[in-house]
Each structure stands twice: as structure tokens, then as C-alpha cells.
Amino acid sequence: MSADIFQQSLAMHKELKGKLNVECRKPIDSMGDLALVYTPGVAEPCREIERNPDALWDVTIKNNLVAVITDGSAVLGLGDIGPAASMPVMEGKSCLFKRFADIDSIPLAVATQDVDEFVDIVSKIAISFGGINLEDISAPRCFEIERRLQEKLDIPVFHDDQHGTAVIALAAYLNALRLVGKKIEDARLVINGAGAAGTSIAKYFLAAGAKDIIMCDKAGALCEGHPDGLTAAQVELSKITNPNKLTGSLADVIKGADAFLGVSRPGLLTGDMVRTMAKDPVVFAMANPTPEIFPDEAIAAGAAVVATGRSDFPNQVNNCLGFPGLFRGALDVRARTINEAMKLAASKALADLVTPDELSKEYIIPGALDPRVVPAVAKAVAEAARKTGVTRL
């Protein structure tokens, strides 16, 4: 990747003055057009919605509109940079929605980190949207915000940093294990980073059949009775992970592990640690932009398969493989939520795009620009939504 990509991007943003625009789908070239688009004709779709609130889906943009909402508290690798500075990222996410799934979306930065206020604001504007994509909100507030919005609203509420990452990581992980001849229920996995992404990945992998997951943060393995104390979210996590109650640092608990998955910070996994893992270890070093270990070092230390979050290495775990298809499938059936069955269907569809003949140490997951991804994921998600009874159509 070019070293001056940051300056190139800044110059592009200054030139464009924003990456999004709004277009009218009905040309207004005559007074008749004006009468249809606005007054007096527009009164009739308004009356139709008043008679039948569900008509909102049929006569407005709601059927294909997602809100991309943040408070700017956990933006990419930049941290708590505030809502204003988060806007280029939210615009970029909206561009990906449009490019990959032809979904319209609006970036919204909310100037509060108060959970009650944030939930209240989003709840009051949600009627305009067919789905809510929460983005770059720090843990543990993100868990509470998502839970409460899901309870209040009858449209999908999806925190992509949690679930989008988990959906794609599971697809890649299943294929990596298949390549080395291991099964998810037998493999011991160490996850480094117990924030929003790590917590969601652990819970999601358990739902997919994993049995032995050890969570680590900067203080070491999470375990009930941890000497430094745990947050409420970490206490909950410690009760469902680390079945053998291992303690110690990442270097201690990674010994004999079949896989490592990092959503933490650069350089935390060393080649010496990889050498202590089980035969043919799988390493997912997904910290961005600098991974926990670079692929060449991990492979030199014996890793059989390596994935990162970067586009300049093979096996990129990229969120744009997930959220466009997930929302496309949900919107197509006007789903009320994105549930676990829909997410698992998405992971399986994504994994299955890599055929047995194609599967290799450098190809365990489709590329971000693969045109098969969104249709396959959307179809699987829509079918799972129907089967679980959460659709309007």
C-alpha cells in the first residue's frame, strides 16, 4: 500500500467536499412532474400512510434506507476523536452500502456519549429508516445502546464493529480450520482484545459450536476471580469462556492453542509465542492498520494460515464482506431484526463461496470486490429471516 495514501485521501476529500450526494429519482421537468413529486399530489401518499402505517415502506425511501450512526468514541484505530471527526468514516461506510448493495444510507454523528440520550435520539428518528447501522461506539456503552435500541425498535439494529467483524471472521475461521483438518468444536482459540469486537466474536463463535475460547486483555486471560477485577461485561464473558480456568499472560495461555485471533493492538503476538502453539496453528492478526504480528513473521514461526484486516495481505477480514449483504437481505424481506440465525447463515454463505478446490493458505475467504458476495449473503439472510419469522413480507 502506498506510503502517501493518507495524503492522497485527504486531497481527494478536499476536492470532493464530501463523498455522498442526494439525487431525485423522479425528474422534475414540468409543472405536472412538480405536482406529482410535491403539492398537491403528495397529499395522497401521506393519507395512505395515515390509513395504513405500513404503507410507509411502499411509498417512501424507508424500504432501502439505512442510518449509519456514531458518537465518534471508537473510530477505526483513531479512538475517541469525537462525532465531527468521525464524519469521513461514516460517509465512507455509506459509500460502501451503495457500492456493494445499492442501499441508500445517511451518515449521522450524534454529539453525546450519554447512553440514555443517544438511545432517545436514535429512537425518535428511526421511523425514517429501514435499518440502523451503529458504528464506532466504544465498549461497554455499545452493548447497552444496541440492546436497548433492539428492544425499542422494530427494524434491524446492527453494531457492525461487533457483529460484522464476527460474521466475516467466522467464515474465514471455518475455512482455515477446514484447511488444516480441524473442527471448530475441537479447536482451542485464544482471542486477544476483550472490547466490542472481541466480546461479540467470542459469543458468536460459541453459538457456532466452539467449546474452548480463552479471552485475553492487557491484564491477561479473563477468568472468574481475576486479581485485577473485571468489568460487568468481562465477568459475563468469563463465565462462558476459558473452561479450563487458565490464568496468566497471552504468552502463557497461547501455549498449545490451535488458533489466535487478535482485535487488539500492534505487535502483541510474537514469533516465539506462535512456536508454542499446536501443530498447524491459525493466526488472525486483525489490528488495524498494524497487526498483532505481520504475516511473514507468523508464517516463519510455523503458522499454517494467517489472516489480517489489511487489503495488502491475503485473507483480509474486511467488514464490507458482511454488512452490505446482511442489510440487503434484511431489507429485501423487511425484517424486524438481524438475529443469530441470519448472521450464521451469512457466515456459512460467505465460507461456501470458497470451493474445496480453491481453498488454500492464501485464499480462505473471498476478496472484498468479489461480485458474488452480496447476492449470496443477502439470499441466505433473507431465507433465515423467513424461517425464523421476523419478516414483514
RAKA-V42941 format. One line per field, one symbol per residue. phi: phi as a letter, one per 40 degrees, with the letter a starting at -180 (. if undefined). burial: 1 if it has 24 or more other C-alpha atoms within 12 Angstrom, else 0. A space follows every 10 residues. Layout:
BEGIN
phi = ???
burial = ???
END
This chain:
BEGIN
phi = .dcbdccccc ccccccfhcb abbccbdbba cccccccbcc cccccccccc cadccdccbb cdcbbbcbba bgcacfccgc bgccccdccc ccccccdccc bfbcabcbbb cabcddcccc ccdcbcdcbc abbcafbccc ccccccdccc ccbbbdbbcc cccccccccc dccccccccc gbbccbccbb bbhbcccccc cccccccchc bbbbcbbcch ccadgdccgb cdcccdcccb bfccfcbhcd cccccgccab bbbbbcgcbb dccdcccccf cbbbbbcbcb ccacdccccc chccbbbbcb ccbcgccbcc cbcccccccc ccbfccabcc cccccccccc cccccdccda cbabaccccc ccccdccccc ccccccccgb bcb
burial = 0000000000 0000000011 0000000000 0000001000 0000100000 0000011000 1111111111 1111111000 1110111111 1111111101 1011111111 0010100110 1110011111 1111111111 1110110011 0011111111 1111111111 1111111111 0101001111 1111111111 1111111101 1111111001 1111000001 0011001111 1100011111 1011111111 1111101111 1011111111 1111111111 1111101110 1111111111 0011111111 1111111111 1111111111 1111111111 1111000011 1111111100 0111111111 1111110001 110
END
